Amino acid sequence: MSLDSQRLPYGDGRDALLAAVIDVVAKKGLRGVTYRSVAARAGVNHTLITHHFGSIEGLLAATLEWAVQRSIDETGLARVADFDEQFADALLASVASEPELQLFQFEMLLEARRKPELKALLDRLYDNYISTVETALRQRSLDTDDELSRAVFAALDGLMLQFLTFGNPGKIRSAVVQVGRLLERSGTAGDVNAAAISTAEK
């Protein structure tokens, strides 16, 4: 059985199409996203794309929203304030198990440079990431703001791109914990888990 004829394990409708987009983009890039390629990968009739999303553009926008929320849920980003080895391990394991999910989002970021109309959507969705980080830091009584939360997320986002591109999980793991050390040294993370940081430094 060919890869394109295998059904994805996300049901028969909307979710199957969203998952299919991510899979197609991982293999062929955004230029490979067509009604027929997505429908074939999902194992459904291509008319369902119009039924659920109206157009390819609507499908891509919905897929991006789905990918961002799934990433927040699956990576355990809400525990980002821990910055210990357990958080780093969970983050890397999640990204490694579904690399296509992150690669799709990076592809959409690059596409926004060519299609400015995508920037507003990406900005709004990335605010979800930043808000999740800010909430997590505040729950640990850390003195934070939008700029710091954005910087923390940008560091993690960049590290995950490096992980997907170059591998080196050991170095990336240490770098994730290092972000926590930098917060502590800056004086903004007075209640950071000192024991976890001490363990990571050994």
Backbone torsions as a table, in degrees:
resi	resn	phi	psi	omega
1	MET	NA	133.3	-179.0
2	SER	-74.4	159.4	-179.2
3	LEU	-59.5	-42.6	-176.4
4	ASP	-67.5	-21.4	-178.3
5	SER	-91.4	-7.3	178.5
6	GLN	-78.6	134.7	-179.4
7	ARG	-80.6	144.1	177.7
8	LEU	-84.5	149.8	-175.3
9	PRO	-83.6	50.5	-179.6
10	TYR	-129.6	30.6	178.6
11	GLY	87.3	-165.8	-172.8
12	ASP	-112.2	-0.7	-173.8
13	GLY	-127.4	-119.9	-170.9
14	ARG	-57.6	-51.1	-177.2
15	ASP	-63.9	-34.4	178.0
16	ALA	-63.5	-38.7	178.9
17	LEU	-68.8	-40.4	178.8
18	LEU	-62.4	-46.5	178.9
19	ALA	-64.3	-35.4	-179.9
20	ALA	-65.6	-38.6	178.0
21	VAL	-58.6	-47.5	-178.8
22	ILE	-61.1	-40.1	-179.9
23	ASP	-68.0	-42.6	179.3
24	VAL	-64.1	-43.7	-179.7
25	VAL	-63.3	-38.9	179.8
26	ALA	-62.0	-33.1	-176.2
27	LYS	-94.1	-32.9	-171.9
28	LYS	-126.1	-3.5	-175.6
29	GLY	79.3	174.7	-178.2
30	LEU	-63.3	-28.5	179.6
31	ARG	-66.3	-17.4	179.7
32	GLY	-85.9	-4.2	-178.2
33	VAL	-81.7	107.6	175.2
34	THR	-131.4	167.4	177.6
35	TYR	-55.2	-46.2	-174.4
36	ARG	-73.2	-39.8	-178.1
37	SER	-66.2	-40.2	179.9
38	VAL	-70.0	-45.3	-179.6
39	ALA	-63.1	-40.5	179.2
40	ALA	-63.4	-41.7	180.0
41	ARG	-67.3	-35.5	-180.0
42	ALA	-80.3	-18.3	-178.3
43	GLY	75.7	33.2	-179.8
44	VAL	-130.4	171.2	177.0
45	ASN	-73.8	138.8	-175.2
46	HIS	-66.3	-16.5	177.9
47	THR	-67.7	-18.5	178.2
48	LEU	-66.1	-25.5	178.4
49	ILE	-63.5	-48.1	177.6
50	THR	-63.9	-39.0	-179.2
51	HIS	-61.4	-45.6	-175.2
52	HIS	-87.0	-34.5	-168.6
53	PHE	-125.4	-12.8	177.3
54	GLY	86.2	-40.2	-176.5
55	SER	-162.0	172.5	175.3
56	ILE	-62.7	-39.4	179.2
57	GLU	-62.2	-42.0	177.3
58	GLY	-65.1	-36.7	177.8
59	LEU	-64.6	-44.0	179.5
60	LEU	-64.4	-41.1	179.1
61	ALA	-63.4	-43.8	179.4
62	ALA	-66.3	-37.5	178.9
63	THR	-65.1	-39.2	179.0
64	LEU	-63.7	-44.8	177.7
65	GLU	-59.9	-44.2	179.8
66	TRP	-62.9	-42.4	-178.0
67	ALA	-66.4	-41.6	179.9
68	VAL	-63.7	-48.2	-179.2
69	GLN	-64.8	-40.2	178.5
70	ARG	-64.3	-38.5	178.7
71	SER	-64.2	-43.9	178.8
72	ILE	-60.1	-43.5	-178.4
73	ASP	-69.6	-45.3	-171.5
74	GLU	-78.8	-30.6	-177.1
75	THR	-83.9	-9.4	-177.8
76	GLY	69.6	31.7	-176.6
77	LEU	-59.4	-26.0	-180.0
78	ALA	-65.0	-14.8	177.4
79	ARG	-99.9	18.5	-173.8
80	VAL	-59.5	-28.3	-176.7
81	ALA	-66.1	-18.0	178.7
82	ASP	-66.6	-45.9	-179.7
83	PHE	48.1	35.4	177.6
84	ASP	-104.0	-177.9	-177.3
85	GLU	-66.3	-31.7	178.7
86	GLN	-64.7	-43.1	177.2
87	PHE	-63.7	-44.4	-179.5
88	ALA	-61.3	-43.3	179.6
89	ASP	-62.9	-43.7	-179.0
90	ALA	-65.4	-39.9	179.7
91	LEU	-63.3	-49.0	-179.0
92	LEU	-65.5	-39.5	179.9
93	ALA	-64.0	-40.2	-179.9
94	SER	-65.5	-45.8	-179.7
95	VAL	-65.9	-39.6	-179.9
96	ALA	-67.1	-30.4	-177.8
97	SER	-76.6	-27.6	178.8
98	GLU	-136.6	63.5	-177.2
99	PRO	-61.1	-30.4	-178.8
100	GLU	-60.7	-30.7	-178.7
101	LEU	-62.7	-42.7	179.4
102	GLN	-76.8	-39.7	-179.1
103	LEU	-61.6	-37.2	177.6
104	PHE	-60.2	-43.1	-179.0
105	GLN	-66.5	-38.9	176.5
106	PHE	-65.4	-38.4	177.0
107	GLU	-61.7	-40.8	-179.7
108	MET	-67.7	-34.6	176.0
109	LEU	-61.9	-44.5	178.5
110	LEU	-65.5	-38.2	179.9
111	GLU	-64.0	-31.2	-179.7
112	ALA	-64.8	-22.6	175.4
113	ARG	-70.1	-29.5	179.1
114	ARG	-90.8	-25.8	-178.8
115	LYS	-126.8	89.7	-176.5
116	PRO	-56.1	-23.2	-179.2
117	GLU	-65.9	-15.9	178.2
118	LEU	-82.8	-16.7	-172.1
119	LYS	-62.5	-40.6	-178.6
120	ALA	-62.7	-42.1	178.9
121	LEU	-64.4	-46.4	-179.6
122	LEU	-63.9	-40.0	179.2
123	ASP	-62.3	-43.5	-179.9
124	ARG	-65.3	-42.0	-178.1
125	LEU	-72.2	-37.0	177.4
126	TYR	-68.4	-25.9	173.3
127	ASP	-61.8	-28.4	175.9
128	ASN	-63.6	-41.6	176.3
129	TYR	-61.0	-48.8	-175.7
130	ILE	-65.1	-39.5	177.5
131	SER	-63.7	-38.3	177.9
132	THR	-63.6	-42.8	178.1
133	VAL	-63.9	-45.5	-178.2
134	GLU	-62.1	-42.5	178.4
135	THR	-62.2	-42.7	-179.7
136	ALA	-63.3	-42.3	-179.8
137	LEU	-66.5	-40.2	-180.0
138	ARG	-67.6	-33.7	177.9
139	GLN	-65.5	-21.7	175.2
140	ARG	-96.0	16.0	178.2
141	SER	60.7	34.2	177.1
142	LEU	-90.8	141.2	179.5
143	ASP	-79.4	100.7	-173.7
144	THR	-131.7	170.5	176.0
145	ASP	-152.8	-179.1	-176.5
146	ASP	-60.8	-40.0	-177.2
147	GLU	-65.7	-43.4	179.7
148	LEU	-67.1	-42.4	178.9
149	SER	-62.4	-38.8	177.9
150	ARG	-64.5	-40.0	179.7
151	ALA	-66.5	-41.6	179.1
152	VAL	-63.4	-45.8	179.9
153	PHE	-65.3	-39.6	179.5
154	ALA	-60.5	-38.6	178.1
155	ALA	-63.1	-46.5	179.8
156	LEU	-66.0	-41.2	-180.0
157	ASP	-60.5	-45.8	179.1
158	GLY	-65.1	-39.0	178.9
159	LEU	-65.2	-37.6	178.8
160	MET	-69.1	-34.1	175.6
161	LEU	-64.6	-42.1	176.8
162	GLN	-63.3	-41.0	179.6
163	PHE	-61.3	-44.5	-179.6
164	LEU	-69.1	-29.0	-176.7
165	THR	-87.1	-45.2	-171.5
166	PHE	-111.8	-15.9	-174.9
167	GLY	83.4	-123.5	-179.9
168	ASN	52.7	55.1	-176.6
169	PRO	-58.9	-34.1	179.7
170	GLY	-62.7	-45.2	-180.0
171	LYS	-68.1	-40.8	-180.0
172	ILE	-66.1	-40.2	178.2
173	ARG	-58.3	-46.8	178.9
174	SER	-64.3	-37.0	-179.4
175	ALA	-67.0	-36.3	177.5
176	VAL	-60.6	-45.5	178.8
177	VAL	-66.0	-33.2	179.5
178	GLN	-61.7	-31.5	176.3
179	VAL	-58.4	-40.9	176.9
180	GLY	-64.3	-38.6	177.8
181	ARG	-62.3	-41.8	-179.4
182	LEU	-64.3	-38.0	176.6
183	LEU	-61.8	-43.3	-179.5
184	GLU	-63.9	-44.2	-177.6
185	ARG	-67.9	-26.5	-179.5
186	SER	-74.2	-13.0	-179.6
187	GLY	86.8	2.7	-179.7
188	THR	-94.4	-7.1	-175.8
189	ALA	-122.0	57.2	-175.7
190	GLY	-60.5	-23.3	-177.2
191	ASP	-111.2	21.5	178.0
192	VAL	-63.6	149.3	-177.7
193	ASN	-64.2	94.4	-175.5
194	ALA	-65.1	-34.9	-179.6
195	ALA	-63.9	-40.8	-179.9
196	ALA	-65.6	-40.4	180.0
197	ILE	-66.3	-41.2	178.8
198	SER	-61.5	-40.7	178.7
199	THR	-63.7	-41.1	-178.0
200	ALA	-66.2	-27.5	-177.4
201	GLU	-79.8	-14.3	-177.9
202	LYS	-74.1	NA	NA
